[in-house]
Amino acid sequence: MGQSQSVLGEWASAHEMICKILSGCLLIFSLSFIIAGAALISQNAGPWDMDHETFEQATSRQSRYGGGIALVMLGVFFLFGGVTSFCCSFQLKFFRKAVEPRDYNRPINEQQPYPNYSSQSQPYPPMPPVPAQPPPYSE
């Protein structure tokens, strides 16, 4: 079981790093696609009455407008993928901690002593030792 835990831990740490890099790249691509698409949409919106525009001008403007809409939709898709990849990397961190091998000789909830500084007092006074057996009952 120990060998499979270390293999799963290494797998999770490698995929965690891959998901972080992938999410960063996807977020950068999504922002660039959304900005470029918004610029194409705003420059090629055109008037509602197409009285002073030839057919060739209208079709080229409409194709650029449609391209801008496609870029915005692609940017939103990449944004969703980047956020999903970031969430997967976050969950892989917890998975890696869950499968890492443990030292069973060390108690899990071992209390660590406070560092002893000569100029400062300890935050809590030390507890008196608890006797193993209660004192005998006497009247």
Secondary structure as UniProt FT lines:
FT   HELIX           2..43
FT   TURN            51..52
FT   HELIX           55..99
FT   TURN            104..105
FT   TURN            108..109
//
